[in-house]
Amino acid sequence: MNRVKITVLRRTLQEDLAAQYGVQGLGKCPMLREGQVFYADYAKSDGFCDEAWKAIYQYVFALAHGVKEPFYYCDWIGVPGVAICSCNDGLRPVIFKLEATQEQSTIGYTPVGD
């Protein structure tokens, strides 16, 4: 299994929806910054948003395990080894670029056997 590079491409705000449904003063996501880079594989990187992880982990897992073809029958992303995903915040979604790497994953714990 290889590590996957996760880059924060954009923090967005759906201003019309935020004005109608959001709390007063709602802005772009305060948890992440554009240009931030994380690495993940079977587990979420420290400091990465839990909710965003829930939205993208299946793509990270696939890329970490060597998916070579573009996702979804080649009608989504045209670059092998890449996925562009967003978190599930409908008012202020964050857009991520996921990239397969050749960097081997390491287990950060000692497995316990019976």
C-alpha positions as CSV (number, residue, x, y, z in Angstrom):
1,M,0.0,0.0,0.0
2,N,1.2,3.5,-0.9
3,R,0.6,6.9,0.7
4,V,-1.8,9.3,-1.0
5,K,-1.0,13.0,-1.2
6,I,-4.0,15.2,-0.3
7,T,-3.8,18.8,-1.4
8,V,-6.4,21.4,-0.3
9,L,-7.2,23.1,-3.7
10,R,-10.1,25.4,-2.7
11,R,-12.2,26.5,0.2
12,T,-15.5,27.7,-1.1
13,L,-18.7,29.4,0.3
14,Q,-22.0,29.0,-1.4
15,E,-23.1,32.5,-0.5
16,D,-26.7,32.3,-1.5
17,L,-27.2,29.1,0.5
18,A,-25.2,30.4,3.4
19,A,-27.3,33.6,3.5
20,Q,-30.5,31.5,3.5
21,Y,-29.6,28.6,5.8
22,G,-26.3,29.4,7.5
23,V,-25.6,31.1,10.8
24,Q,-24.9,34.8,10.8
25,G,-21.3,35.5,9.7
26,L,-20.7,32.0,8.3
27,G,-17.5,32.0,6.2
28,K,-15.3,29.5,4.4
29,C,-14.1,26.4,6.3
30,P,-11.9,27.5,9.3
31,M,-10.3,24.0,9.6
32,L,-8.2,23.9,6.4
33,R,-6.2,26.3,4.3
34,E,-5.6,26.3,0.5
35,G,-2.3,24.7,-0.4
36,Q,-2.1,22.5,2.8
37,V,-0.8,19.0,2.0
38,F,-1.6,15.8,4.0
39,Y,-0.6,12.2,3.4
40,A,-2.9,9.3,4.2
41,D,-3.4,5.6,3.4
42,Y,-5.5,3.4,5.6
43,A,-5.8,6.1,8.2
44,K,-6.5,9.9,8.4
45,S,-3.6,12.3,8.7
46,D,-3.3,14.2,12.0
47,G,-4.9,17.5,11.7
48,F,-7.2,16.5,8.8
49,C,-10.9,17.3,9.2
50,D,-12.9,14.2,10.4
51,E,-15.9,15.1,8.3
52,A,-13.8,15.7,5.1
53,W,-12.1,12.3,5.7
54,K,-15.5,10.6,5.8
55,A,-16.3,12.1,2.3
56,I,-13.0,11.2,0.6
57,Y,-11.6,8.1,2.4
58,Q,-12.9,5.6,-0.2
59,Y,-10.9,7.4,-2.9
60,V,-7.8,7.6,-0.8
61,F,-8.2,3.8,0.0
62,A,-8.5,3.0,-3.7
63,L,-5.5,5.1,-4.8
64,A,-3.4,3.7,-1.9
65,H,-4.1,0.2,-3.2
66,G,-3.0,1.0,-6.7
67,V,-6.0,1.9,-8.7
68,K,-4.5,2.9,-12.1
69,E,-7.5,3.7,-14.2
70,P,-9.5,6.9,-14.0
71,F,-12.5,6.5,-11.7
72,Y,-16.1,5.9,-12.9
73,Y,-15.6,4.4,-16.4
74,C,-13.4,7.3,-17.5
75,D,-16.3,9.8,-17.4
76,W,-15.1,11.8,-14.4
77,I,-11.4,12.4,-14.0
78,G,-9.1,12.1,-17.0
79,V,-5.8,11.7,-15.2
80,P,-4.9,8.3,-13.8
81,G,-4.0,8.2,-10.2
82,V,-5.9,11.4,-9.4
83,A,-9.2,12.2,-7.9
84,I,-10.8,15.6,-7.2
85,C,-13.2,15.4,-4.3
86,S,-14.9,17.7,-1.8
87,C,-16.1,17.4,1.7
88,N,-19.8,17.1,2.4
89,D,-20.4,20.6,3.8
90,G,-23.1,21.9,1.5
91,L,-22.6,25.5,2.5
92,R,-18.8,25.8,2.5
93,P,-17.3,22.7,0.7
94,V,-13.5,22.3,0.5
95,I,-12.1,20.8,-2.7
96,F,-9.2,18.3,-2.5
97,K,-6.8,16.8,-5.0
98,L,-5.9,13.3,-4.2
99,E,-2.8,11.8,-5.9
100,A,-1.3,8.3,-5.8
101,T,2.3,8.3,-4.8
102,Q,5.1,5.7,-4.9
103,E,5.8,6.2,-1.2
104,Q,5.3,3.0,0.8
105,S,3.0,3.2,3.8
106,T,4.2,2.3,7.2
107,I,2.1,1.0,10.0
108,G,2.3,3.4,12.9
109,Y,1.5,0.8,15.6
110,T,2.4,-2.7,16.5
111,P,-0.4,-5.2,15.6
112,V,-1.6,-7.3,18.6
113,G,-2.1,-11.0,17.9
114,D,-4.0,-13.6,19.8
